Amino acid sequence: MEFTVESLETPALTKAHLSNMLSDQIGLNKRESKDMLDAFFELVGDDLKANNEVKLSGFGNFQIRTKAPRPGRNPKTGELFPISERRVVTFHASHKLKAQVQGLELPDGD
């Protein structure tokens, strides 16, 4: 089964668009498809909060990285202020996704 995103009015793929695609292409009702997406994103968020890496085969990996505290500067006033340590989400695309974006074919088995 292949999913297409041909009829998007905006260039952004939103949760609403994903929900509609699940409903139209798989046959789930609107409520089921919304609930499935909400559960998926909640699971991903919960794993990231717990410092777990989230791997989506053929798509990429999401990881939490702790950024060290550093000095910052207000560009308007030039005033210096400290930027505290914080956790950020990083994403690393898989080889398959990178090849797809470049329009390349990967040999079978990759």
N, C-alpha and C positions, 0 to 999 in steps of 0.2 A: 504494500500500500504506500503510495507516494503522496506527500503533503505539498501543496502549493500555496504561495502567498501572492498570487497574481492580482487580486482585486483590492489590494490595500489602497486606501485613498491618501494615506500619509506614509512617509518612509519609515515610520516607527512601527515595530511589531509589538503590540500591547497585549496585556493579559486578556482583554476583551476580544481581540482578534484571535488569539490562541484558543480561547474558549469557544468562539464561533466555529473555528476550524475543526475542533474536536467534535462539536455537535454535528456539523455538516458532513464531515468526511468519515467519522467513525460511527455516527448514529446515536451518540449519547444525547440525552436531553440537555437543555441549557443549564439547568441546576446541577446535574451530575458533572458536566464538563467544568463548570465554575468551581465546584467543590474539589474536583480532582486537581485542578491547577493550584488552588489555594493550599491543598494538602502538600503538593509537591514543593511549592515555594516555602512553606512552613518547615518542612523537613530539611531543605537545604539551609535555611536560615538557622535552624536549631543546631545542625551539625557545625556550621561555621562559628556560632557562638561558643560551642564547646571546643573550639580550636581544632576541629577535625577538617581534613582536606576533603573536598567534594569532587569526585572524578566522574565525569559524564563521558563515557566511551564514545570516541569519534567526534567529540565536541571540544572538551578541554577540562582543565582543573581550576577550581576555586580554592584559594588558601587565605588564611589570616596571617598578616605580617604585622609585627609591632614596630612602629616607627619611634625612634629615639626622640627625646626632647631636643629642641633646637631654638636658636634665637630667630625671631621674626622681626619684620619691619613694616609699619604702616606706610604704604606707598604714597599716601596723600600728605602725611605730616612728617614722615621720616622717623617717627618715634619707634624705638626698639621695644619689643615685648617678648616674653618667653612663650613658645609654643610647646604645650605639654605633650608627653608621651601619649600615643594613641594607636589603636588597632585599625588596620585597613584591610579590605578585601582585595586580593590580586587575582587576576585571571590569566591563565596561560593556555592559548589555543592548541588543540591537538594538531598533529601533522595532517590528518584528514581534513580538518577545517581549514587549515592554512592552504592546502592544495586546492580545496573547493573554491576558496576566495580568489585564488590566483588562476582558476580555470584549468587546473592541471588534473590529469588522471593518475591515480595511484595504482600500482600493480596490486593484484589480488593478494590477500593475506596481510596487508598493512592496515 
